Amino acid sequence: MNAALRRLVVSKVRELAPHNIRVNASAPGFIDNRLARASAMRVATNSMYESKLRSH
């Protein structure tokens, strides 16, 4: 969870807790699947290709 989202949640918890209202948050993360691996591989391949072009 990034810092901005965490601060927002903590702020809302402090504001709403006296009224017995709960606050939850969910932050997306990396999901390991074929599509994600293929995308990561493309990014790595493109980065290597671009660095080779810059070095010549």
N, C-alpha and C positions, 0 to 999 in steps of 0.2 A: 504494500500500500504506500503510495507516495506521501510526502510530508503534507502537502496541501489538503489532500483528502482526509488524512488523519487529523489535522487541526480542525477541519470543518466538523468532523464527527465528534471530537472532544468538545468543541464549542456547543454543538447541539445537545450533547449529553448533559452538559452542565445547565443549559437553558431549560431542557424539558424534563429532567429527572424529578424535580419537585412536583411535577404534575403526573407522575407515574407513567411517563411515556418513554418507551425504550427507543434507542437509535442503533441501527445496524448499518454496515457498509460492506460492499463487496468490490474488490478490485480485480480486474481480469489479469490473468497471468499467462505464461507460455503453456500451450497444450502440445504435448509431444505426439504428433501423428505424421502420416506420410506427407500431407500438404505442407505442414510447417517445416519438416526436414528438407523437402524439395525447395522451398522458398529460401531457407538458410543456405542451402548449397548454391543456389543461383547468386545470392548476395556475395558469398565467399568467392565464387568463380569470377564474378564481375569485378570484385575488388582486386583479385590477383591480376586479372587482365589489365585493368586500369593502371596498376602500379608498374607493370611491365612496360606499358606504353610510355609512362612518365619517365622511366629510367633510361629509355633509348632516345 
